[in-house]
Amino acid sequence: MATTTIRIDIATLPDDLDRSRPTVVAEAIEAALRESGIKADCSDLFLHIKIDLPTAQLAAASAVLVDLQLI
């Protein structure tokens, strides 16, 4: 299975998300993707949030991330 990685710079997160707690933000993103039926692994890595997901679900994941105002 092909995997895609999306990285989101923590500094670009919307103001309603707590940038000082990137682990909590990553967990919230992972939960939102899971609720939409997308199996993703989200984690915080230094200055960005890393999202690994099946490439086949990239379009659906992108729609969720747009709804969350992350991209």
HTML snippet that shows the backbone in 3Dmol.js (N, CA, C, O; Angstrom):
<script src="https://3Dmol.org/build/3Dmol-min.js"></script>
<div id="view" style="width:600px;height:400px;position:relative"></div>
<script>
const pdb = `
ATOM      1  N   MET A   1       0.848  -1.169   0.000  1.00  0.00           N
ATOM      2  CA  MET A   1       0.000   0.000   0.000  1.00  0.00           C
ATOM      3  C   MET A   1       0.901   1.242   0.000  1.00  0.00           C
ATOM      4  O   MET A   1       1.838   1.338   0.794  1.00  0.00           O
ATOM      5  N   ALA A   2       0.611   2.180  -0.889  1.00  0.00           N
ATOM      6  CA  ALA A   2       1.360   3.427  -0.969  1.00  0.00           C
ATOM      7  C   ALA A   2       0.930   4.356   0.161  1.00  0.00           C
ATOM      8  O   ALA A   2      -0.246   4.429   0.518  1.00  0.00           O
ATOM      9  N   THR A   3       1.906   5.059   0.709  1.00  0.00           N
ATOM     10  CA  THR A   3       1.647   5.978   1.818  1.00  0.00           C
ATOM     11  C   THR A   3       2.089   7.379   1.436  1.00  0.00           C
ATOM     12  O   THR A   3       3.103   7.565   0.764  1.00  0.00           O
ATOM     13  N   THR A   4       1.317   8.354   1.872  1.00  0.00           N
ATOM     14  CA  THR A   4       1.638   9.757   1.659  1.00  0.00           C
ATOM     15  C   THR A   4       1.851  10.421   3.014  1.00  0.00           C
ATOM     16  O   THR A   4       1.174  10.097   3.990  1.00  0.00           O
ATOM     17  N   THR A   5       2.788  11.344   3.060  1.00  0.00           N
ATOM     18  CA  THR A   5       3.030  12.123   4.274  1.00  0.00           C
ATOM     19  C   THR A   5       2.706  13.581   4.001  1.00  0.00           C
ATOM     20  O   THR A   5       3.179  14.169   3.029  1.00  0.00           O
ATOM     21  N   ILE A   6       1.897  14.146   4.868  1.00  0.00           N
ATOM     22  CA  ILE A   6       1.572  15.576   4.822  1.00  0.00           C
ATOM     23  C   ILE A   6       2.234  16.213   6.038  1.00  0.00           C
ATOM     24  O   ILE A   6       2.152  15.678   7.144  1.00  0.00           O
ATOM     25  N   ARG A   7       2.879  17.335   5.839  1.00  0.00           N
ATOM     26  CA  ARG A   7       3.485  18.061   6.958  1.00  0.00           C
ATOM     27  C   ARG A   7       2.862  19.450   7.015  1.00  0.00           C
ATOM     28  O   ARG A   7       2.748  20.144   6.005  1.00  0.00           O
ATOM     29  N   ILE A   8       2.462  19.833   8.221  1.00  0.00           N
ATOM     30  CA  ILE A   8       1.861  21.145   8.436  1.00  0.00           C
ATOM     31  C   ILE A   8       2.720  21.887   9.452  1.00  0.00           C
ATOM     32  O   ILE A   8       2.931  21.410  10.567  1.00  0.00           O
ATOM     33  N   ASP A   9       3.207  23.041   9.060  1.00  0.00           N
ATOM     34  CA  ASP A   9       4.047  23.865   9.933  1.00  0.00           C
ATOM     35  C   ASP A   9       3.220  24.326  11.132  1.00  0.00           C
ATOM     36  O   ASP A   9       2.138  24.887  10.959  1.00  0.00           O
ATOM     37  N   ILE A  10       3.717  24.096  12.329  1.00  0.00           N
ATOM     38  CA  ILE A  10       2.991  24.474  13.542  1.00  0.00           C
ATOM     39  C   ILE A  10       2.729  25.974  13.586  1.00  0.00           C
ATOM     40  O   ILE A  10       1.692  26.405  14.092  1.00  0.00           O
ATOM     41  N   ALA A  11       3.645  26.766  13.068  1.00  0.00           N
ATOM     42  CA  ALA A  11       3.477  28.218  13.082  1.00  0.00           C
ATOM     43  C   ALA A  11       2.292  28.679  12.227  1.00  0.00           C
ATOM     44  O   ALA A  11       1.792  29.789  12.412  1.00  0.00           O
ATOM     45  N   THR A  12       1.842  27.840  11.296  1.00  0.00           N
ATOM     46  CA  THR A  12       0.729  28.231  10.421  1.00  0.00           C
ATOM     47  C   THR A  12      -0.624  27.723  10.909  1.00  0.00           C
ATOM     48  O   THR A  12      -1.635  27.917  10.235  1.00  0.00           O
ATOM     49  N   LEU A  13      -0.652  27.077  12.070  1.00  0.00           N
ATOM     50  CA  LEU A  13      -1.924  26.579  12.599  1.00  0.00           C
ATOM     51  C   LEU A  13      -2.862  27.731  12.912  1.00  0.00           C
ATOM     52  O   LEU A  13      -2.411  28.804  13.313  1.00  0.00           O
ATOM     53  N   PRO A  14      -4.162  27.525  12.734  1.00  0.00           N
ATOM     54  CA  PRO A  14      -5.136  28.577  13.060  1.00  0.00           C
ATOM     55  C   PRO A  14      -5.029  28.985  14.530  1.00  0.00           C
ATOM     56  O   PRO A  14      -4.595  28.202  15.375  1.00  0.00           O
ATOM     57  N   ASP A  15      -5.427  30.212  14.817  1.00  0.00           N
ATOM     58  CA  ASP A  15      -5.320  30.764  16.170  1.00  0.00           C
ATOM     59  C   ASP A  15      -6.126  29.986  17.207  1.00  0.00           C
ATOM     60  O   ASP A  15      -5.806  30.026  18.395  1.00  0.00           O
ATOM     61  N   ASP A  16      -7.171  29.279  16.768  1.00  0.00           N
ATOM     62  CA  ASP A  16      -7.988  28.549  17.740  1.00  0.00           C
ATOM     63  C   ASP A  16      -7.334  27.256  18.229  1.00  0.00           C
ATOM     64  O   ASP A  16      -7.849  26.610  19.142  1.00  0.00           O
ATOM     65  N   LEU A  17      -6.206  26.877  17.629  1.00  0.00           N
ATOM     66  CA  LEU A  17      -5.471  25.697  18.077  1.00  0.00           C
ATOM     67  C   LEU A  17      -4.286  26.134  18.935  1.00  0.00           C
ATOM     68  O   LEU A  17      -3.635  27.135  18.638  1.00  0.00           O
ATOM     69  N   ASP A  18      -4.016  25.393  19.979  1.00  0.00           N
ATOM     70  CA  ASP A  18      -2.944  25.725  20.922  1.00  0.00           C
ATOM     71  C   ASP A  18      -1.600  25.250  20.366  1.00  0.00           C
ATOM     72  O   ASP A  18      -1.253  24.074  20.472  1.00  0.00           O
ATOM     73  N   ARG A  19      -0.851  26.180  19.774  1.00  0.00           N
ATOM     74  CA  ARG A  19       0.441  25.840  19.165  1.00  0.00           C
ATOM     75  C   ARG A  19       1.458  25.344  20.188  1.00  0.00           C
ATOM     76  O   ARG A  19       2.436  24.693  19.819  1.00  0.00           O
ATOM     77  N   SER A  20       1.242  25.641  21.458  1.00  0.00           N
ATOM     78  CA  SER A  20       2.184  25.206  22.487  1.00  0.00           C
ATOM     79  C   SER A  20       1.974  23.739  22.869  1.00  0.00           C
ATOM     80  O   SER A  20       2.759  23.169  23.627  1.00  0.00           O
ATOM     81  N   ARG A  21       0.912  23.135  22.337  1.00  0.00           N
ATOM     82  CA  ARG A  21       0.615  21.718  22.641  1.00  0.00           C
ATOM     83  C   ARG A  21       0.429  20.929  21.342  1.00  0.00           C
ATOM     84  O   ARG A  21      -0.672  20.459  21.053  1.00  0.00           O
ATOM     85  N   PRO A  22       1.498  20.785  20.564  1.00  0.00           N
ATOM     86  CA  PRO A  22       1.368  20.126  19.253  1.00  0.00           C
ATOM     87  C   PRO A  22       0.914  18.670  19.331  1.00  0.00           C
ATOM     88  O   PRO A  22       0.294  18.174  18.390  1.00  0.00           O
ATOM     89  N   THR A  23       1.204  17.979  20.421  1.00  0.00           N
ATOM     90  CA  THR A  23       0.743  16.598  20.552  1.00  0.00           C
ATOM     91  C   THR A  23      -0.777  16.544  20.614  1.00  0.00           C
ATOM     92  O   THR A  23      -1.394  15.663  20.015  1.00  0.00           O
ATOM     93  N   VAL A  24      -1.377  17.471  21.329  1.00  0.00           N
ATOM     94  CA  VAL A  24      -2.835  17.538  21.432  1.00  0.00           C
ATOM     95  C   VAL A  24      -3.434  17.889  20.065  1.00  0.00           C
ATOM     96  O   VAL A  24      -4.459  17.330  19.674  1.00  0.00           O
ATOM     97  N   VAL A  25      -2.799  18.805  19.345  1.00  0.00           N
ATOM     98  CA  VAL A  25      -3.272  19.176  18.013  1.00  0.00           C
ATOM     99  C   VAL A  25      -3.207  17.963  17.081  1.00  0.00           C
ATOM    100  O   VAL A  25      -4.152  17.705  16.335  1.00  0.00           O
ATOM    101  N   ALA A  26      -2.106  17.224  17.121  1.00  0.00           N
ATOM    102  CA  ALA A  26      -1.964  16.037  16.276  1.00  0.00           C
ATOM    103  C   ALA A  26      -3.046  15.008  16.595  1.00  0.00           C
ATOM    104  O   ALA A  26      -3.613  14.396  15.690  1.00  0.00           O
ATOM    105  N   GLU A  27      -3.330  14.821  17.880  1.00  0.00           N
ATOM    106  CA  GLU A  27      -4.383  13.883  18.279  1.00  0.00           C
ATOM    107  C   GLU A  27      -5.750  14.332  17.770  1.00  0.00           C
ATOM    108  O   GLU A  27      -6.556  13.506  17.342  1.00  0.00           O
ATOM    109  N   ALA A  28      -6.012  15.627  17.816  1.00  0.00           N
ATOM    110  CA  ALA A  28      -7.299  16.158  17.334  1.00  0.00           C
ATOM    111  C   ALA A  28      -7.433  15.974  15.824  1.00  0.00           C
ATOM    112  O   ALA A  28      -8.506  15.634  15.326  1.00  0.00           O
ATOM    113  N   ILE A  29      -6.344  16.198  15.104  1.00  0.00           N
ATOM    114  CA  ILE A  29      -6.370  16.006  13.652  1.00  0.00           C
ATOM    115  C   ILE A  29      -6.611  14.528  13.327  1.00  0.00           C
ATOM    116  O   ILE A  29      -7.431  14.201  12.469  1.00  0.00           O
ATOM    117  N   GLU A  30      -5.902  13.654  14.007  1.00  0.00           N
ATOM    118  CA  GLU A  30      -6.066  12.214  13.784  1.00  0.00           C
ATOM    119  C   GLU A  30      -7.505  11.786  14.071  1.00  0.00           C
ATOM    120  O   GLU A  30      -8.068  10.980  13.329  1.00  0.00           O
ATOM    121  N   ALA A  31      -8.104  12.313  15.134  1.00  0.00           N
ATOM    122  CA  ALA A  31      -9.485  11.974  15.476  1.00  0.00           C
ATOM    123  C   ALA A  31     -10.451  12.463  14.395  1.00  0.00           C
ATOM    124  O   ALA A  31     -11.382  11.747  14.026  1.00  0.00           O
ATOM    125  N   ALA A  32     -10.236  13.667  13.891  1.00  0.00           N
ATOM    126  CA  ALA A  32     -11.104  14.215  12.844  1.00  0.00           C
ATOM    127  C   ALA A  32     -11.008  13.376  11.567  1.00  0.00           C
ATOM    128  O   ALA A  32     -12.017  13.121  10.909  1.00  0.00           O
ATOM    129  N   LEU A  33      -9.805  12.956  11.227  1.00  0.00           N
ATOM    130  CA  LEU A  33      -9.637  12.107  10.048  1.00  0.00           C
ATOM    131  C   LEU A  33     -10.300  10.757  10.265  1.00  0.00           C
ATOM    132  O   LEU A  33     -10.963  10.239   9.366  1.00  0.00           O
ATOM    133  N   ARG A  34     -10.129  10.186  11.442  1.00  0.00           N
ATOM    134  CA  ARG A  34     -10.730   8.888  11.766  1.00  0.00           C
ATOM    135  C   ARG A  34     -12.255   8.964  11.678  1.00  0.00           C
ATOM    136  O   ARG A  34     -12.893   8.045  11.165  1.00  0.00           O
ATOM    137  N   GLU A  35     -12.840  10.058  12.177  1.00  0.00           N
ATOM    138  CA  GLU A  35     -14.297  10.234  12.108  1.00  0.00           C
ATOM    139  C   GLU A  35     -14.795  10.274  10.669  1.00  0.00           C
ATOM    140  O   GLU A  35     -15.952   9.957  10.394  1.00  0.00           O
ATOM    141  N   SER A  36     -13.910  10.669   9.754  1.00  0.00           N
ATOM    142  CA  SER A  36     -14.267  10.710   8.336  1.00  0.00           C
ATOM    143  C   SER A  36     -13.906   9.418   7.613  1.00  0.00           C
ATOM    144  O   SER A  36     -13.996   9.340   6.387  1.00  0.00           O
ATOM    145  N   GLY A  37     -13.496   8.401   8.379  1.00  0.00           N
ATOM    146  CA  GLY A  37     -13.177   7.111   7.795  1.00  0.00           C
ATOM    147  C   GLY A  37     -11.777   7.003   7.222  1.00  0.00           C
ATOM    148  O   GLY A  37     -11.496   6.106   6.428  1.00  0.00           O
ATOM    149  N   ILE A  38     -10.902   7.910   7.617  1.00  0.00           N
ATOM    150  CA  ILE A  38      -9.538   7.930   7.089  1.00  0.00           C
ATOM    151  C   ILE A  38      -8.587   7.428   8.168  1.00  0.00           C
ATOM    152  O   ILE A  38      -8.521   7.988   9.262  1.00  0.00           O
ATOM    153  N   LYS A  39      -7.860   6.375   7.849  1.00  0.00           N
ATOM    154  CA  LYS A  39      -6.886   5.827   8.795  1.00  0.00           C
ATOM    155  C   LYS A  39      -5.579   6.585   8.600  1.00  0.00           C
ATOM    156  O   LYS A  39      -4.903   6.430   7.583  1.00  0.00           O
ATOM    157  N   ALA A  40      -5.233   7.401   9.581  1.00  0.00           N
ATOM    158  CA  ALA A  40      -4.021   8.212   9.508  1.00  0.00           C
ATOM    159  C   ALA A  40      -3.275   8.139  10.826  1.00  0.00           C
ATOM    160  O   ALA A  40      -3.853   7.882  11.882  1.00  0.00           O
ATOM    161  N   ASP A  41      -1.988   8.370  10.736  1.00  0.00           N
ATOM    162  CA  ASP A  41      -1.143   8.430  11.923  1.00  0.00           C
ATOM    163  C   ASP A  41      -0.586   9.841  11.992  1.00  0.00           C
ATOM    164  O   ASP A  41       0.182  10.250  11.120  1.00  0.00           O
ATOM    165  N   CYS A  42      -0.965  10.587  13.019  1.00  0.00           N
ATOM    166  CA  CYS A  42      -0.519  11.975  13.171  1.00  0.00           C
ATOM    167  C   CYS A  42       0.410  12.090  14.365  1.00  0.00           C
ATOM    168  O   CYS A  42       0.186  11.472  15.406  1.00  0.00           O
ATOM    169  N   SER A  43       1.444  12.878  14.202  1.00  0.00           N
ATOM    170  CA  SER A  43       2.384  13.102  15.296  1.00  0.00           C
ATOM    171  C   SER A  43       3.011  14.482  15.150  1.00  0.00           C
ATOM    172  O   SER A  43       2.981  15.086  14.078  1.00  0.00           O
ATOM    173  N   ASP A  44       3.578  14.966  16.251  1.00  0.00           N
ATOM    174  CA  ASP A  44       4.268  16.248  16.171  1.00  0.00           C
ATOM    175  C   ASP A  44       5.768  15.976  16.100  1.00  0.00           C
ATOM    176  O   ASP A  44       6.308  15.174  16.862  1.00  0.00           O
ATOM    177  N   LEU A  45       6.415  16.654  15.182  1.00  0.00           N
ATOM    178  CA  LEU A  45       7.859  16.517  14.997  1.00  0.00           C
ATOM    179  C   LEU A  45       8.475  17.910  14.976  1.00  0.00           C
ATOM    180  O   LEU A  45       8.444  18.600  13.957  1.00  0.00           O
ATOM    181  N   PHE A  46       9.022  18.307  16.088  1.00  0.00           N
ATOM    182  CA  PHE A  46       9.700  19.586  16.236  1.00  0.00           C
ATOM    183  C   PHE A  46       8.815  20.753  15.815  1.00  0.00           C
ATOM    184  O   PHE A  46       8.051  21.266  16.632  1.00  0.00           O
ATOM    185  N   LEU A  47       8.901  21.181  14.562  1.00  0.00           N
ATOM    186  CA  LEU A  47       8.198  22.386  14.133  1.00  0.00           C
ATOM    187  C   LEU A  47       7.022  22.118  13.205  1.00  0.00           C
ATOM    188  O   LEU A  47       6.471  23.049  12.618  1.00  0.00           O
ATOM    189  N   HIS A  48       6.634  20.854  13.069  1.00  0.00           N
ATOM    190  CA  HIS A  48       5.504  20.556  12.194  1.00  0.00           C
ATOM    191  C   HIS A  48       4.723  19.345  12.684  1.00  0.00           C
ATOM    192  O   HIS A  48       5.206  18.527  13.466  1.00  0.00           O
ATOM    193  N   ILE A  49       3.489  19.270  12.186  1.00  0.00           N
ATOM    194  CA  ILE A  49       2.634  18.105  12.421  1.00  0.00           C
ATOM    195  C   ILE A  49       2.819  17.190  11.216  1.00  0.00           C
ATOM    196  O   ILE A  49       2.732  17.637  10.073  1.00  0.00           O
ATOM    197  N   LYS A  50       3.070  15.924  11.472  1.00  0.00           N
ATOM    198  CA  LYS A  50       3.268  14.937  10.408  1.00  0.00           C
ATOM    199  C   LYS A  50       2.046  14.034  10.353  1.00  0.00           C
ATOM    200  O   LYS A  50       1.620  13.484  11.368  1.00  0.00           O
ATOM    201  N   ILE A  51       1.491  13.887   9.163  1.00  0.00           N
ATOM    202  CA  ILE A  51       0.313  13.047   8.953  1.00  0.00           C
ATOM    203  C   ILE A  51       0.660  12.004   7.893  1.00  0.00           C
ATOM    204  O   ILE A  51       0.903  12.345   6.735  1.00  0.00           O
ATOM    205  N   ASP A  52       0.681  10.742   8.290  1.00  0.00           N
ATOM    206  CA  ASP A  52       0.905   9.631   7.357  1.00  0.00           C
ATOM    207  C   ASP A  52      -0.427   8.966   7.094  1.00  0.00           C
ATOM    208  O   ASP A  52      -1.165   8.654   8.029  1.00  0.00           O
ATOM    209  N   LEU A  53      -0.743   8.743   5.813  1.00  0.00           N
ATOM    210  CA  LEU A  53      -2.016   8.139   5.449  1.00  0.00           C
ATOM    211  C   LEU A  53      -1.886   7.396   4.135  1.00  0.00           C
ATOM    212  O   LEU A  53      -0.955   7.645   3.370  1.00  0.00           O
ATOM    213  N   PRO A  54      -2.813   6.485   3.866  1.00  0.00           N
ATOM    214  CA  PRO A  54      -2.797   5.791   2.577  1.00  0.00           C
ATOM    215  C   PRO A  54      -3.019   6.793   1.444  1.00  0.00           C
ATOM    216  O   PRO A  54      -3.909   7.640   1.518  1.00  0.00           O
ATOM    217  N   THR A  55      -2.214   6.687   0.414  1.00  0.00           N
ATOM    218  CA  THR A  55      -2.318   7.618  -0.715  1.00  0.00           C
ATOM    219  C   THR A  55      -3.718   7.593  -1.319  1.00  0.00           C
ATOM    220  O   THR A  55      -4.197   8.622  -1.797  1.00  0.00           O
ATOM    221  N   ALA A  56      -4.375   6.451  -1.306  1.00  0.00           N
ATOM    222  CA  ALA A  56      -5.724   6.340  -1.866  1.00  0.00           C
ATOM    223  C   ALA A  56      -6.721   7.234  -1.131  1.00  0.00           C
ATOM    224  O   ALA A  56      -7.780   7.545  -1.675  1.00  0.00           O
ATOM    225  N   GLN A  57      -6.404   7.651   0.087  1.00  0.00           N
ATOM    226  CA  GLN A  57      -7.306   8.491   0.863  1.00  0.00           C
ATOM    227  C   GLN A  57      -6.855   9.957   0.904  1.00  0.00           C
ATOM    228  O   GLN A  57      -7.379  10.745   1.691  1.00  0.00           O
ATOM    229  N   LEU A  58      -5.899  10.314   0.071  1.00  0.00           N
ATOM    230  CA  LEU A  58      -5.351  11.672   0.082  1.00  0.00           C
ATOM    231  C   LEU A  58      -6.406  12.737  -0.217  1.00  0.00           C
ATOM    232  O   LEU A  58      -6.459  13.757   0.471  1.00  0.00           O
ATOM    233  N   ALA A  59      -7.230  12.523  -1.210  1.00  0.00           N
ATOM    234  CA  ALA A  59      -8.243  13.520  -1.566  1.00  0.00           C
ATOM    235  C   ALA A  59      -9.231  13.729  -0.421  1.00  0.00           C
ATOM    236  O   ALA A  59      -9.571  14.866  -0.091  1.00  0.00           O
ATOM    237  N   ALA A  60      -9.688  12.644   0.181  1.00  0.00           N
ATOM    238  CA  ALA A  60     -10.630  12.751   1.296  1.00  0.00           C
ATOM    239  C   ALA A  60      -9.966  13.426   2.491  1.00  0.00           C
ATOM    240  O   ALA A  60     -10.585  14.254   3.159  1.00  0.00           O
ATOM    241  N   ALA A  61      -8.717  13.080   2.762  1.00  0.00           N
ATOM    242  CA  ALA A  61      -7.996  13.705   3.883  1.00  0.00           C
ATOM    243  C   ALA A  61      -7.798  15.190   3.632  1.00  0.00           C
ATOM    244  O   ALA A  61      -7.914  15.996   4.555  1.00  0.00           O
ATOM    245  N   SER A  62      -7.503  15.555   2.405  1.00  0.00           N
ATOM    246  CA  SER A  62      -7.335  16.966   2.066  1.00  0.00           C
ATOM    247  C   SER A  62      -8.611  17.749   2.333  1.00  0.00           C
ATOM    248  O   SER A  62      -8.560  18.875   2.829  1.00  0.00           O
ATOM    249  N   ALA A  63      -9.754  17.159   2.006  1.00  0.00           N
ATOM    250  CA  ALA A  63     -11.036  17.824   2.256  1.00  0.00           C
ATOM    251  C   ALA A  63     -11.241  18.051   3.749  1.00  0.00           C
ATOM    252  O   ALA A  63     -11.711  19.116   4.151  1.00  0.00           O
ATOM    253  N   VAL A  64     -10.898  17.077   4.568  1.00  0.00           N
ATOM    254  CA  VAL A  64     -11.027  17.223   6.023  1.00  0.00           C
ATOM    255  C   VAL A  64     -10.089  18.321   6.518  1.00  0.00           C
ATOM    256  O   VAL A  64     -10.481  19.147   7.342  1.00  0.00           O
ATOM    257  N   LEU A  65      -8.858  18.332   6.021  1.00  0.00           N
ATOM    258  CA  LEU A  65      -7.894  19.343   6.460  1.00  0.00           C
ATOM    259  C   LEU A  65      -8.312  20.748   6.029  1.00  0.00           C
ATOM    260  O   LEU A  65      -8.041  21.719   6.735  1.00  0.00           O
ATOM    261  N   VAL A  66      -8.965  20.858   4.884  1.00  0.00           N
ATOM    262  CA  VAL A  66      -9.504  22.156   4.457  1.00  0.00           C
ATOM    263  C   VAL A  66     -10.625  22.591   5.413  1.00  0.00           C
ATOM    264  O   VAL A  66     -10.679  23.746   5.837  1.00  0.00           O
ATOM    265  N   ASP A  67     -11.510  21.653   5.743  1.00  0.00           N
ATOM    266  CA  ASP A  67     -12.588  21.968   6.687  1.00  0.00           C
ATOM    267  C   ASP A  67     -12.058  22.427   8.037  1.00  0.00           C
ATOM    268  O   ASP A  67     -12.665  23.274   8.693  1.00  0.00           O
ATOM    269  N   LEU A  68     -10.913  21.863   8.455  1.00  0.00           N
ATOM    270  CA  LEU A  68     -10.299  22.255   9.728  1.00  0.00           C
ATOM    271  C   LEU A  68      -9.454  23.525   9.587  1.00  0.00           C
ATOM    272  O   LEU A  68      -8.868  23.999  10.560  1.00  0.00           O
ATOM    273  N   GLN A  69      -9.397  24.071   8.371  1.00  0.00           N
ATOM    274  CA  GLN A  69      -8.618  25.272   8.051  1.00  0.00           C
ATOM    275  C   GLN A  69      -7.125  25.079   8.299  1.00  0.00           C
ATOM    276  O   GLN A  69      -6.429  25.999   8.728  1.00  0.00           O
ATOM    277  N   LEU A  70      -6.646  23.864   8.020  1.00  0.00           N
ATOM    278  CA  LEU A  70      -5.226  23.569   8.182  1.00  0.00           C
ATOM    279  C   LEU A  70      -4.463  23.700   6.881  1.00  0.00           C
ATOM    280  O   LEU A  70      -3.251  23.916   6.883  1.00  0.00           O
ATOM    281  N   ILE A  71      -5.175  23.570   5.763  1.00  0.00           N
ATOM    282  CA  ILE A  71      -4.560  23.786   4.442  1.00  0.00           C
ATOM    283  C   ILE A  71      -5.510  24.607   3.611  1.00  0.00           C
ATOM    284  O   ILE A  71      -5.211  24.917   2.458  1.00  0.00           O
TER     285      ILE A  71
END
`;
const viewer = $3Dmol.createViewer("view");
viewer.addModel(pdb, "pdb");
viewer.setStyle({}, {cartoon: {color: "spectrum"}});
viewer.zoomTo();
viewer.render();
</script>
